[in-house]
């Protein structure tokens, strides 16, 4: 996922409130991925989030 945001590449880990309409995407990635991280996007200059998911066949 790429964005053009200028915030720090490493998310703060803050949890959204029960009524919040956003802020859960990286929490879901963290729970499902074997590993994940963020870095500066060469495409947008913002952030890119990557994830590795294990698939069992």
PDB file of N, CA, C and O in Angstrom:
ATOM      1  N   UNK A   1       0.852  -1.156   0.000  1.00  0.00           N
ATOM      2  CA  UNK A   1       0.000   0.000   0.000  1.00  0.00           C
ATOM      3  C   UNK A   1       0.902   1.223   0.000  1.00  0.00           C
ATOM      4  O   UNK A   1       1.823   1.314   0.811  1.00  0.00           O
ATOM      5  N   UNK A   2       0.649   2.152  -0.889  1.00  0.00           N
ATOM      6  CA  UNK A   2       1.389   3.413  -0.955  1.00  0.00           C
ATOM      7  C   UNK A   2       0.474   4.544  -0.519  1.00  0.00           C
ATOM      8  O   UNK A   2      -0.737   4.488  -0.734  1.00  0.00           O
ATOM      9  N   UNK A   3       1.045   5.561   0.088  1.00  0.00           N
ATOM     10  CA  UNK A   3       0.307   6.800   0.336  1.00  0.00           C
ATOM     11  C   UNK A   3       1.253   7.965   0.106  1.00  0.00           C
ATOM     12  O   UNK A   3       2.456   7.771  -0.071  1.00  0.00           O
ATOM     13  N   UNK A   4       0.712   9.164   0.107  1.00  0.00           N
ATOM     14  CA  UNK A   4       1.561  10.331  -0.081  1.00  0.00           C
ATOM     15  C   UNK A   4       1.717  11.122   1.209  1.00  0.00           C
ATOM     16  O   UNK A   4       2.120  12.285   1.189  1.00  0.00           O
ATOM     17  N   UNK A   5       1.394  10.483   2.337  1.00  0.00           N
ATOM     18  CA  UNK A   5       1.523  11.127   3.639  1.00  0.00           C
ATOM     19  C   UNK A   5       2.965  11.411   3.992  1.00  0.00           C
ATOM     20  O   UNK A   5       3.877  10.758   3.485  1.00  0.00           O
ATOM     21  N   UNK A   6       3.169  12.354   4.834  1.00  0.00           N
ATOM     22  CA  UNK A   6       4.519  12.736   5.236  1.00  0.00           C
ATOM     23  C   UNK A   6       4.782  12.394   6.700  1.00  0.00           C
ATOM     24  O   UNK A   6       5.704  12.932   7.313  1.00  0.00           O
ATOM     25  N   UNK A   7       3.976  11.507   7.251  1.00  0.00           N
ATOM     26  CA  UNK A   7       4.169  11.109   8.643  1.00  0.00           C
ATOM     27  C   UNK A   7       5.315  10.110   8.727  1.00  0.00           C
ATOM     28  O   UNK A   7       5.780   9.603   7.707  1.00  0.00           O
ATOM     29  N   UNK A   8       5.767   9.831   9.941  1.00  0.00           N
ATOM     30  CA  UNK A   8       6.846   8.868  10.140  1.00  0.00           C
ATOM     31  C   UNK A   8       6.453   7.523   9.552  1.00  0.00           C
ATOM     32  O   UNK A   8       5.288   7.127   9.603  1.00  0.00           O
ATOM     33  N   UNK A   9       7.433   6.825   8.995  1.00  0.00           N
ATOM     34  CA  UNK A   9       7.164   5.538   8.358  1.00  0.00           C
ATOM     35  C   UNK A   9       6.704   4.483   9.353  1.00  0.00           C
ATOM     36  O   UNK A   9       5.943   3.588   8.985  1.00  0.00           O
ATOM     37  N   UNK A  10       7.140   4.563  10.585  1.00  0.00           N
ATOM     38  CA  UNK A  10       6.775   3.579  11.597  1.00  0.00           C
ATOM     39  C   UNK A  10       5.523   4.045  12.330  1.00  0.00           C
ATOM     40  O   UNK A  10       5.554   5.084  12.989  1.00  0.00           O
ATOM     41  N   UNK A  11       4.419   3.301  12.233  1.00  0.00           N
ATOM     42  CA  UNK A  11       3.184   3.709  12.904  1.00  0.00           C
ATOM     43  C   UNK A  11       3.328   3.695  14.416  1.00  0.00           C
ATOM     44  O   UNK A  11       4.159   2.975  14.969  1.00  0.00           O
ATOM     45  N   UNK A  12       2.512   4.495  15.071  1.00  0.00           N
ATOM     46  CA  UNK A  12       2.617   4.676  16.521  1.00  0.00           C
ATOM     47  C   UNK A  12       2.062   3.504  17.316  1.00  0.00           C
ATOM     48  O   UNK A  12       2.436   3.323  18.475  1.00  0.00           O
ATOM     49  N   UNK A  13       1.183   2.705  16.729  1.00  0.00           N
ATOM     50  CA  UNK A  13       0.583   1.588  17.451  1.00  0.00           C
ATOM     51  C   UNK A  13      -0.630   1.991  18.272  1.00  0.00           C
ATOM     52  O   UNK A  13      -1.152   1.185  19.043  1.00  0.00           O
ATOM     53  N   UNK A  14      -1.086   3.238  18.113  1.00  0.00           N
ATOM     54  CA  UNK A  14      -2.264   3.698  18.843  1.00  0.00           C
ATOM     55  C   UNK A  14      -3.490   2.913  18.384  1.00  0.00           C
ATOM     56  O   UNK A  14      -3.642   2.626  17.197  1.00  0.00           O
ATOM     57  N   UNK A  15      -4.343   2.577  19.312  1.00  0.00           N
ATOM     58  CA  UNK A  15      -5.564   1.839  18.976  1.00  0.00           C
ATOM     59  C   UNK A  15      -6.723   2.831  18.847  1.00  0.00           C
ATOM     60  O   UNK A  15      -6.872   3.737  19.666  1.00  0.00           O
ATOM     61  N   UNK A  16      -7.550   2.643  17.794  1.00  0.00           N
ATOM     62  CA  UNK A  16      -8.689   3.543  17.604  1.00  0.00           C
ATOM     63  C   UNK A  16      -9.776   3.269  18.637  1.00  0.00           C
ATOM     64  O   UNK A  16      -9.867   2.165  19.175  1.00  0.00           O
ATOM     65  N   UNK A  17     -10.587   4.263  18.907  1.00  0.00           N
ATOM     66  CA  UNK A  17     -11.716   4.102  19.812  1.00  0.00           C
ATOM     67  C   UNK A  17     -12.796   3.239  19.180  1.00  0.00           C
ATOM     68  O   UNK A  17     -12.767   2.996  17.974  1.00  0.00           O
ATOM     69  N   UNK A  18     -13.728   2.784  19.964  1.00  0.00           N
ATOM     70  CA  UNK A  18     -14.807   1.905  19.487  1.00  0.00           C
ATOM     71  C   UNK A  18     -15.631   2.556  18.389  1.00  0.00           C
ATOM     72  O   UNK A  18     -16.103   1.863  17.488  1.00  0.00           O
ATOM     73  N   UNK A  19     -15.812   3.851  18.439  1.00  0.00           N
ATOM     74  CA  UNK A  19     -16.636   4.567  17.468  1.00  0.00           C
ATOM     75  C   UNK A  19     -15.834   5.107  16.287  1.00  0.00           C
ATOM     76  O   UNK A  19     -16.421   5.680  15.369  1.00  0.00           O
ATOM     77  N   UNK A  20     -14.521   4.944  16.281  1.00  0.00           N
ATOM     78  CA  UNK A  20     -13.689   5.470  15.196  1.00  0.00           C
ATOM     79  C   UNK A  20     -14.012   4.760  13.885  1.00  0.00           C
ATOM     80  O   UNK A  20     -14.252   3.552  13.865  1.00  0.00           O
ATOM     81  N   UNK A  21     -14.016   5.523  12.789  1.00  0.00           N
ATOM     82  CA  UNK A  21     -14.330   4.964  11.484  1.00  0.00           C
ATOM     83  C   UNK A  21     -13.079   4.579  10.699  1.00  0.00           C
ATOM     84  O   UNK A  21     -13.189   4.090   9.575  1.00  0.00           O
ATOM     85  N   UNK A  22     -11.914   4.788  11.259  1.00  0.00           N
ATOM     86  CA  UNK A  22     -10.670   4.439  10.569  1.00  0.00           C
ATOM     87  C   UNK A  22      -9.618   4.074  11.609  1.00  0.00           C
ATOM     88  O   UNK A  22      -9.855   4.179  12.812  1.00  0.00           O
ATOM     89  N   UNK A  23      -8.444   3.640  11.128  1.00  0.00           N
ATOM     90  CA  UNK A  23      -7.339   3.381  12.034  1.00  0.00           C
ATOM     91  C   UNK A  23      -7.117   1.922  12.381  1.00  0.00           C
ATOM     92  O   UNK A  23      -6.326   1.615  13.273  1.00  0.00           O
ATOM     93  N   UNK A  24      -7.802   1.010  11.691  1.00  0.00           N
ATOM     94  CA  UNK A  24      -7.660  -0.413  12.021  1.00  0.00           C
ATOM     95  C   UNK A  24      -6.845  -1.210  11.003  1.00  0.00           C
ATOM     96  O   UNK A  24      -6.526  -2.374  11.245  1.00  0.00           O
ATOM     97  N   UNK A  25      -6.509  -0.605   9.881  1.00  0.00           N
ATOM     98  CA  UNK A  25      -5.834  -1.320   8.804  1.00  0.00           C
ATOM     99  C   UNK A  25      -4.544  -1.987   9.230  1.00  0.00           C
ATOM    100  O   UNK A  25      -4.355  -3.176   8.976  1.00  0.00           O
ATOM    101  N   UNK A  26      -3.647  -1.246   9.876  1.00  0.00           N
ATOM    102  CA  UNK A  26      -2.372  -1.829  10.279  1.00  0.00           C
ATOM    103  C   UNK A  26      -2.531  -2.815  11.431  1.00  0.00           C
ATOM    104  O   UNK A  26      -1.711  -3.720  11.579  1.00  0.00           O
ATOM    105  N   UNK A  27      -3.557  -2.659  12.240  1.00  0.00           N
ATOM    106  CA  UNK A  27      -3.827  -3.649  13.288  1.00  0.00           C
ATOM    107  C   UNK A  27      -4.197  -4.994  12.664  1.00  0.00           C
ATOM    108  O   UNK A  27      -3.783  -6.046  13.150  1.00  0.00           O
ATOM    109  N   UNK A  28      -4.976  -4.950  11.588  1.00  0.00           N
ATOM    110  CA  UNK A  28      -5.353  -6.175  10.889  1.00  0.00           C
ATOM    111  C   UNK A  28      -4.128  -6.795  10.226  1.00  0.00           C
ATOM    112  O   UNK A  28      -3.916  -8.004  10.317  1.00  0.00           O
ATOM    113  N   UNK A  29      -3.319  -5.968   9.556  1.00  0.00           N
ATOM    114  CA  UNK A  29      -2.091  -6.475   8.929  1.00  0.00           C
ATOM    115  C   UNK A  29      -1.198  -7.123   9.977  1.00  0.00           C
ATOM    116  O   UNK A  29      -0.671  -8.212   9.749  1.00  0.00           O
ATOM    117  N   UNK A  30      -1.023  -6.481  11.105  1.00  0.00           N
ATOM    118  CA  UNK A  30      -0.168  -6.999  12.184  1.00  0.00           C
ATOM    119  C   UNK A  30      -0.645  -8.376  12.659  1.00  0.00           C
ATOM    120  O   UNK A  30       0.177  -9.242  12.959  1.00  0.00           O
ATOM    121  N   UNK A  31      -1.942  -8.583  12.728  1.00  0.00           N
ATOM    122  CA  UNK A  31      -2.475  -9.855  13.206  1.00  0.00           C
ATOM    123  C   UNK A  31      -2.376 -10.971  12.169  1.00  0.00           C
ATOM    124  O   UNK A  31      -2.195 -12.133  12.532  1.00  0.00           O
ATOM    125  N   UNK A  32      -2.492 -10.633  10.885  1.00  0.00           N
ATOM    126  CA  UNK A  32      -2.517 -11.642   9.839  1.00  0.00           C
ATOM    127  C   UNK A  32      -1.159 -11.962   9.235  1.00  0.00           C
ATOM    128  O   UNK A  32      -0.948 -13.076   8.756  1.00  0.00           O
ATOM    129  N   UNK A  33      -0.241 -11.015   9.247  1.00  0.00           N
ATOM    130  CA  UNK A  33       1.036 -11.181   8.551  1.00  0.00           C
ATOM    131  C   UNK A  33       2.067 -11.917   9.401  1.00  0.00           C
ATOM    132  O   UNK A  33       2.097 -11.796  10.626  1.00  0.00           O
ATOM    133  N   UNK A  34       2.911 -12.683   8.710  1.00  0.00           N
ATOM    134  CA  UNK A  34       4.052 -13.306   9.379  1.00  0.00           C
ATOM    135  C   UNK A  34       5.106 -12.251   9.697  1.00  0.00           C
ATOM    136  O   UNK A  34       5.774 -12.325  10.728  1.00  0.00           O
ATOM    137  N   UNK A  35       5.252 -11.276   8.814  1.00  0.00           N
ATOM    138  CA  UNK A  35       6.099 -10.113   9.066  1.00  0.00           C
ATOM    139  C   UNK A  35       5.566  -8.961   8.229  1.00  0.00           C
ATOM    140  O   UNK A  35       4.909  -9.177   7.210  1.00  0.00           O
ATOM    141  N   UNK A  36       5.850  -7.733   8.661  1.00  0.00           N
ATOM    142  CA  UNK A  36       5.405  -6.562   7.929  1.00  0.00           C
ATOM    143  C   UNK A  36       6.251  -5.374   8.356  1.00  0.00           C
ATOM    144  O   UNK A  36       6.941  -5.426   9.374  1.00  0.00           O
ATOM    145  N   UNK A  37       6.196  -4.317   7.586  1.00  0.00           N
ATOM    146  CA  UNK A  37       6.947  -3.123   7.922  1.00  0.00           C
ATOM    147  C   UNK A  37       6.565  -1.963   7.021  1.00  0.00           C
ATOM    148  O   UNK A  37       5.698  -2.087   6.157  1.00  0.00           O
ATOM    149  N   UNK A  38       7.217  -0.849   7.235  1.00  0.00           N
ATOM    150  CA  UNK A  38       6.973   0.342   6.438  1.00  0.00           C
ATOM    151  C   UNK A  38       8.308   0.940   6.022  1.00  0.00           C
ATOM    152  O   UNK A  38       9.326   0.745   6.686  1.00  0.00           O
ATOM    153  N   UNK A  39       8.288   1.660   4.929  1.00  0.00           N
ATOM    154  CA  UNK A  39       9.462   2.355   4.432  1.00  0.00           C
ATOM    155  C   UNK A  39       8.998   3.544   3.604  1.00  0.00           C
ATOM    156  O   UNK A  39       7.802   3.684   3.347  1.00  0.00           O
ATOM    157  N   UNK A  40       9.909   4.390   3.187  1.00  0.00           N
ATOM    158  CA  UNK A  40       9.561   5.537   2.350  1.00  0.00           C
ATOM    159  C   UNK A  40       9.293   5.052   0.928  1.00  0.00           C
ATOM    160  O   UNK A  40      10.074   4.276   0.378  1.00  0.00           O
ATOM    161  N   UNK A  41       8.203   5.503   0.341  1.00  0.00           N
ATOM    162  CA  UNK A  41       7.817   5.106  -1.008  1.00  0.00           C
ATOM    163  C   UNK A  41       8.634   5.864  -2.043  1.00  0.00           C
ATOM    164  O   UNK A  41       8.698   7.092  -1.999  1.00  0.00           O
ATOM    165  N   UNK A  42       9.263   5.146  -2.977  1.00  0.00           N
ATOM    166  CA  UNK A  42       9.967   5.798  -4.072  1.00  0.00           C
ATOM    167  C   UNK A  42       8.984   6.313  -5.120  1.00  0.00           C
ATOM    168  O   UNK A  42       9.341   7.152  -5.947  1.00  0.00           O
ATOM    169  N   UNK A  43       7.751   5.815  -5.087  1.00  0.00           N
ATOM    170  CA  UNK A  43       6.724   6.236  -6.040  1.00  0.00           C
ATOM    171  C   UNK A  43       6.085   7.561  -5.644  1.00  0.00           C
ATOM    172  O   UNK A  43       5.908   8.442  -6.486  1.00  0.00           O
ATOM    173  N   UNK A  44       5.740   7.708  -4.370  1.00  0.00           N
ATOM    174  CA  UNK A  44       4.988   8.890  -3.936  1.00  0.00           C
ATOM    175  C   UNK A  44       5.780   9.804  -3.008  1.00  0.00           C
ATOM    176  O   UNK A  44       5.395  10.956  -2.807  1.00  0.00           O
ATOM    177  N   UNK A  45       6.884   9.309  -2.438  1.00  0.00           N
ATOM    178  CA  UNK A  45       7.609  10.090  -1.442  1.00  0.00           C
ATOM    179  C   UNK A  45       6.982   9.982  -0.068  1.00  0.00           C
ATOM    180  O   UNK A  45       7.524  10.500   0.908  1.00  0.00           O
ATOM    181  N   UNK A  46       5.838   9.308   0.016  1.00  0.00           N
ATOM    182  CA  UNK A  46       5.157   9.087   1.298  1.00  0.00           C
ATOM    183  C   UNK A  46       5.620   7.776   1.901  1.00  0.00           C
ATOM    184  O   UNK A  46       6.821   7.517   1.990  1.00  0.00           O
ATOM    185  N   UNK A  47       4.695   6.968   2.306  1.00  0.00           N
ATOM    186  CA  UNK A  47       5.013   5.691   2.950  1.00  0.00           C
ATOM    187  C   UNK A  47       4.518   4.525   2.111  1.00  0.00           C
ATOM    188  O   UNK A  47       3.563   4.650   1.345  1.00  0.00           O
ATOM    189  N   UNK A  48       5.186   3.388   2.269  1.00  0.00           N
ATOM    190  CA  UNK A  48       4.705   2.134   1.693  1.00  0.00           C
ATOM    191  C   UNK A  48       4.710   1.104   2.813  1.00  0.00           C
ATOM    192  O   UNK A  48       5.676   1.004   3.570  1.00  0.00           O
ATOM    193  N   UNK A  49       3.644   0.352   2.915  1.00  0.00           N
ATOM    194  CA  UNK A  49       3.552  -0.720   3.901  1.00  0.00           C
ATOM    195  C   UNK A  49       3.607  -2.037   3.146  1.00  0.00           C
ATOM    196  O   UNK A  49       2.904  -2.216   2.151  1.00  0.00           O
ATOM    197  N   UNK A  50       4.443  -2.963   3.617  1.00  0.00           N
ATOM    198  CA  UNK A  50       4.578  -4.280   2.993  1.00  0.00           C
ATOM    199  C   UNK A  50       4.255  -5.344   4.026  1.00  0.00           C
ATOM    200  O   UNK A  50       4.371  -5.111   5.229  1.00  0.00           O
ATOM    201  N   UNK A  51       3.851  -6.509   3.549  1.00  0.00           N
ATOM    202  CA  UNK A  51       3.521  -7.615   4.441  1.00  0.00           C
ATOM    203  C   UNK A  51       3.844  -8.942   3.772  1.00  0.00           C
ATOM    204  O   UNK A  51       3.751  -9.072   2.551  1.00  0.00           O
ATOM    205  N   UNK A  52       4.226  -9.929   4.584  1.00  0.00           N
ATOM    206  CA  UNK A  52       4.466 -11.280   4.121  1.00  0.00           C
ATOM    207  C   UNK A  52       3.429 -12.169   4.787  1.00  0.00           C
ATOM    208  O   UNK A  52       3.335 -12.220   6.014  1.00  0.00           O
ATOM    209  N   UNK A  53       2.646 -12.875   3.964  1.00  0.00           N
ATOM    210  CA  UNK A  53       1.612 -13.761   4.473  1.00  0.00           C
ATOM    211  C   UNK A  53       1.966 -15.191   4.108  1.00  0.00           C
ATOM    212  O   UNK A  53       2.357 -15.465   2.973  1.00  0.00           O
ATOM    213  N   UNK A  54       1.835 -16.086   5.042  1.00  0.00           N
ATOM    214  CA  UNK A  54       2.073 -17.508   4.787  1.00  0.00           C
ATOM    215  C   UNK A  54       0.805 -18.137   4.220  1.00  0.00           C
ATOM    216  O   UNK A  54      -0.284 -17.947   4.761  1.00  0.00           O
ATOM    217  N   UNK A  55       0.949 -18.871   3.150  1.00  0.00           N
ATOM    218  CA  UNK A  55      -0.183 -19.561   2.524  1.00  0.00           C
ATOM    219  C   UNK A  55       0.092 -21.052   2.599  1.00  0.00           C
ATOM    220  O   UNK A  55       1.106 -21.529   2.089  1.00  0.00           O
ATOM    221  N   UNK A  56      -0.800 -21.778   3.228  1.00  0.00           N
ATOM    222  CA  UNK A  56      -0.660 -23.220   3.308  1.00  0.00           C
ATOM    223  C   UNK A  56      -1.561 -23.853   2.266  1.00  0.00           C
ATOM    224  O   UNK A  56      -2.750 -23.545   2.181  1.00  0.00           O
ATOM    225  N   UNK A  57      -0.981 -24.740   1.477  1.00  0.00           N
ATOM    226  CA  UNK A  57      -1.745 -25.390   0.408  1.00  0.00           C
ATOM    227  C   UNK A  57      -2.169 -26.774   0.827  1.00  0.00           C
ATOM    228  O   UNK A  57      -2.823 -27.478   0.059  1.00  0.00           O
TER     229      UNK A  57
END
